[in-house]
Amino acid sequence: MQSEATRHQGRLLSASLFCLAVLLLSAVGGRAALAADEGRLSGKVIDEEGKPVGGIELLLAPVKGSAPPIVIKVNRKGRFSVPRFPRGLRRLEVSAPPGLAVRHMTLDVRAPDGARMGMLDEDVPPGIEARPFAVGIRQRASVTLVVGQEEEEKAETVPLEAAQATSANLARLNKIFEAGDMERLLVESERILADDPDEAGAVYLRGIALWQLGRSEEAVTALRRSVALMPDQPGIHGTLGSVLAESARKKSDQGEQEEARRLFLEAAQSLREQLEQTPGNNVYLVNLVIALEGAGEDQEATDVLKTLVAADPGNVKARLRLVEILHKMGQTDQALEFLSQAPGSQEQVAFAYHNIAIDLFNAGEMEKVIAIMERAVALLPDHPMMHRLLGRALVAHGQIDEGVAELEKYLELDPDFPEADTDRALIEALGRD
């Protein structure tokens, strides 16, 4: 059974965005064991019941740099292979069809003589990417991916307003709306619109019904028209913005990135207009962040998140999302400043430190990693992964005794961690039993 430490590795936020590199380091001198090319990877894909999943495409994507991703075809029996593994860390993800995501990954890496060089066996929670890995020269790796339905990142639920009643027909539609009977609302609104296509309230309520019934593309068309007919309907811009963001997400999942960005930008504009009418509304601010991120407008997204955090300092979710985007933009010092002020869950904050430190570790900035991980260890002194990364950084920085002490602490806390044997070998190679 997986240890609790193993299950808690990974990004605690959705969306997108922190990743944990696999720190499979060799015992001799801390040199990377899985860094060269020309290794071989073979694998299989199964569903959550253990049945083969065939006919899909995987993507072997680089973690950093401009190297192109590699598209992998999975055969009908759920099998695939990569005879020449490219240099550097790569992440496996589902490329097609949309809606599938990796839920669990088991990886076994072997040297030419059969000796195990690294192993992973861990869940991949919704919204978190599978951990990247590398396969070195002449090494052989086998991987099993369990795939399942991906959970969409949805906009915050907006408060839906009844239509401004200007007739008995609209008053009746409002009663159906308030009762929550969306199928009947759709039928009745369409009946009214057959007689009067410009009945603005009916157009609006038809758009709401379509959205609630999962027909977001049709809902966008109806709500755009309702905005043109009655722009002063309470909440209408926020509703349109939220439906546009949902439609954009679906387009993105289908690989239509240009159309997705156009819809995200339109969603952001609708939400800005709503916030002019209802300034400071947290739901619309959160949805604006989602739309801006989807459109790649990270700078404005951070500005909105700063507004949210200033208005509600206890909003840990907004603060951690701000930290993540700032770090992604290269503003790590500012990210760490916001993180140091975060209230609430010590575990969430500690893992946010850990995820930033992973990137810095891979960039070779050990002094920064040590400073950050000392904060993380102070927050979660009994979590083995905090001690492991701190120990690795200390060893790489030449502080051997301090590093070994941290590694020994992690092994004491989780002696059955999949990579424990690799770390014991490292301690032995460094002259400590």
N, C-alpha and C positions, 0 to 999 in steps of 0.2 A: 504493500500500500504506500502511496506517496506520503511523504512527510508534509506537515503543514508549512514548513519553510519552503519546500519546493512549490507548493500550490500558490504561495503568495509572491513568487517572482513575477515581475512584469509590471506593466503600466496599470495604475489603478484608475486612470481616466479613459473615457472613450474617445473616441475620435481620433481618433486619429493619429497616437502620435508619438508617445515615447517608445523606444525599443531597448531591449536588453541584449547586448552582444554575448555570445558564448565565450567565456574566458577559459578556453581549453589550452592551457599553457603547459609546455613540457617541463619535466622535472629538472632538466639540466639548465641552470642559469636563467630560468624563467623565460626561455626563448619560445616564441609562438610555435606550437607543434603542427598547426593546421593552416599554414600561411601560403604554401606554394601551390602551383597549378598542376594539372594533369592527374588529379585523383579521379576516382570513379564513384558515382552515386547511383544506386538502384533503389527502387521503392515501390510501394503499393499504396493505393488509396481505398479506404473502406468507409462505410457509413457508421452511424452510431450503434447499429445492430451487428456490425462485423461483416456486412455484405460488400463485395467489391463494387466500387464506383468507377465505371469506365466511360470513355468518350468525352472526357472533360479536358481542359487545358490548365496547366499550372504555369506559374511565372517564377523563374529563379532570378530575383531582383537584387541588384547591388545595394548595399547599405549606404555607401557614400561614393562620390565620384561620378564620372560621366560614362562609365562602362555600360553598354546596352544590356537590358534584361534578356534572358533566354526563355523562349516559349517552349514548354514541354508538353507533348501529346501523351495522354494516358490511354492505353489500349482498352479494348472492351472488357478485359479481365481485371482492370484496375492497376495494371503494371506500367512502369516507366523506367527510363535509365538516362543518365548523363555520363557518357563515356569519358569526357574530358572536362572535369570541373574547373571553372574559371578561377583565376587568382582572387583571393580576398573573401571577406565575409559576404554571404548571400542569404537571402530569406526566401522561403517557399511560400507562395500564396496562390489561391485559386484565381485564375484569370477569366475563365468562362466555364459554365454559364454564370450570369450574375445571380446573386442571392446565396451562393455557397461560400463557406469560410472554413478554415482549419480550426478544429475544436480540440484536437490532441495531437501531439507529435512525439514519436519515439525514434531516436537516432542512435546508431551504434557505429563508431568510427574505429577502424582497425589498421594497424601497421602491416607491411608486407609479410611479416612473420606471424601474423595473427594476433599480436598483442593489442589489447584494447587501448586506444588513444583518447577516447572520449565517449560520453554517453549522455543522453537526455531522455527523460520520460516524464512529460508534464502536460497538464491541461493548458489550453489557450482560451482564456475567458473571452466572452463577447466584447468586441471593441478593442481587443488587444492583438497585436500582430505576433505571429510565431517568432521565436527567437532565431536570429541569424546564426549561421555556422560556416565553417570552411572545411575543405577536404584537401589535405596536402599531397605532395607528389608521391605517387605509388601507393597511396592509402586507398582503402576501400570503405565506403560508407553505405549503410542500408537505413532506410527511413520508412516509417509507416505513418501515414496521415489519416486521421479520422476527420471527416468533413461533415458539416451540418448546415442548417439554414442560418444565414447571417442575420443578426439583429440590427435593424436600421437605427441610425441616430435620428431621432425625431425631434421636431420643434416642440417647445413647451406648449401645452394646451392653452389656446387663447379663449378668453371669455366671449362666447357667442351671444350677440344681442338679437332680440326679436326685431322684425322689420318695423319701421315707422308706419303705423297703421293709418291709412288714408281712406279705407273703405271697409265694408263688412267682409268682403272676400279676404282682405289681408288680416283682419282680426281673427277670422277663422283659421287661416294658415298659421298665425302666431300661436293659437291654442294647440295645433298639431305639433308645431315646433317645440313648444314648452313641454309637451307630453313625451317628446323624444322619439316619435314614430317617424323615422326618416323615409321609409319606403312610402308611407301614405303622403308625407309632405311632398315628395317628388311627384307623385301622381297628381295630387291636387294642384300643385303649383303649375305643372305643365298643362293641366286643364284650363286654368285661368289664363295662362299665356297664349293658349290657342285662340282665345277670344280677344286678348289685348296683349300683343307681344312686347309692348313698352311699359307694362306694369312693373315699375322698378322694384317694389318690395317682393313681388313674386319671383323676379329674376334673381334677386339676392338670396331668397330662401331656397330656391331651386339649387343655387350654387352650394349653399350649406349642406343640403341633403345629398348632393352628389359627392361632396367631400367626405361626409360621414359614412357614406356607403362604399368608400374606397375608390371612387372614380375621379381621381385628382385632376387629370388632364381636362376632363369635361368641366370640372368645377372651376378651373382657372378661367376658361372661356366665359362661363356664366358670371363669375365674380368680376372679371374685367369689365364686362358690359354693365354690371350693376353699379360699379364705381363711376362709370361715365354717366349713368342715368341719375344717380343720387349720391354724390361724393360726401354728403354730410351724414349719411347713415352711421350711427355710432359703431366703432370698431371695424368698419368695413375694410380700411386700408391694412390693418393688422391681420385680419382674416385672410385677405388676398395674399399678403406677404408670406404668411405661414403656409398656405396651400402652394404657392409658387416654390417655396423652399423644399417642400415635400416632393413636388414634381421634378425639381432640379436634382434631388438625390437619386430619384429613379433613373433619370437620364444618365447621371454619372455612373450608376451601377450597370447600365446597358452599354457603357463605353462611349456615349455621345457627349464628350467633354465640352466641346464648344457650345452646344445647346444648353448643357447643364450650367456653364458659367453665365450665359446670357440670362437664364432664369434666376440664378442666384442674385445677379446684379439687379434684376427687376424686383425680386423679393426684398432686397435691401432698401431700394428706393421706396417701396410701399410701406415698409416698416419705419423708415425715417418720417414719412408723412404722418403715420399714425402717432409717432412720438411727439410730433409737433402739436397734436391735439391732446395727447395724454402723456406729458413729459414725466420721465422718471419711472414709468411702468416697467417693473422688472421682467415680466413675461415678454414684452415686446423687445426689451433690451437684449435678453438672452437669445431670442429668435433672430435679432439683427446680427449678433455675433455668429450664429450658425450660418446665416446667409453670406456674411462677409468672408468667413473662412472658406466656404464653398467656392466663392468667387476668387479666392487667392488674395483678398485685400487684408493681409495680416495686420498692417499698421493701424488701419481704422478699427479692426477687431480689438486690438489691444487698447485703443483709446476708449472704446465702449466698455470693455472689461474693467478698466481703471475707474470709470464712472460707477459701475456696479459695486466694485470693492469699496470705493469711497463712501457710497451711500449705505452699504451694508458690510462693514468690516468682518462680520462673522460668516459671510458667504464663502465657505471654504472651497466649494466647487468652482466658483468664478475665479477665486484667487489662484487655484492650482491650474486652471485652464490658462490664465494670464501668464503664469510662470512658464508653462509649456511653450506657448507661442513666442514669448520673449526669447527663450533659449533657442528655439528653432530659428529665430531671426538673427541669432548671433549676439543678442544682448543678455548674455548669461549673468553678468554682474548685477544688472537690474532685476533679472529673474530671481536671483538668490536673495536680493534685498526684500522683495515681496514675499518670498518663501519664509524668510526668517521672522516675518511678522504674522505668519499664519496661525490662527487659533485652531482649536478643534482636534481632530484625530492625529495623534502622534504617529500612527502607522502610515497614514496617507502622506504626511509631510516627510517622514523618513524615506519612504519609497520615492517621493519626488526628488529628494536629494540624491538617492541612489541612482536614479535614471539619468540625471544630469551628469553624475560622476562617471557613469559608464561611457558616455560620449567623450568625456575629457580623458578617461583612461585610454580609450582607443586612439586618441589624438596625442598621447604621450605626455600629457600635462599632469604629472604625478603630484606635484606640490599642491595644485588646486584640488585634485582628487582627495588627497589626505585631509586637507582642511575641511572639505565638504563632508567626507565620511566620518570624521570625528563628530560633527554635528549629528549625523544620522545615528551613529552608535549611542550618543548621549540620549537620543529620543527612544531608540529601541535596543537597549543593551542586551536583551535576551534573544535577539533575532540573528541566526547564524549568518545570513547573507550580508548583513551590515559588516560583520567582522571579516568575512571572506574578502570582500572588495577592498576594505581598508588594509588588510594584510597583504594582498597582492600589490597594492600601490606602494606600500612601505618597502616591500622587497625590491620592487622595480626601481625605487628611489635610492636603494643602497642601505636602507635602515633595516638590516637583516634581523637583528634580535627582536625589534619591535614588531616587524612583519610576521615573523614566525609565531610570536606570542598571540597575535590576532588570529592567525590561521589555526593554531591549536585551540583557541577559544571556540572558533566556529565548528571544528571537528568534535569538540566536547558537546556542543549544543545539538549537532546533527551528524552523528557518526555514519549514518546510512545515506547521506546525500550522494546522488549518482556519481559525482566527480571526486568523492572523498579519497579514493585510492590515488588519484593524480596528485592531490594536494599533500597526502602523506609522503608520496615519493619526492615531492618538491622539498618538504621539510627535511627528509633524510639527505637529499642531495646538498642541502645547505649546511649539513653537519649537525642537525639537531634530531634526536630520537623522539 
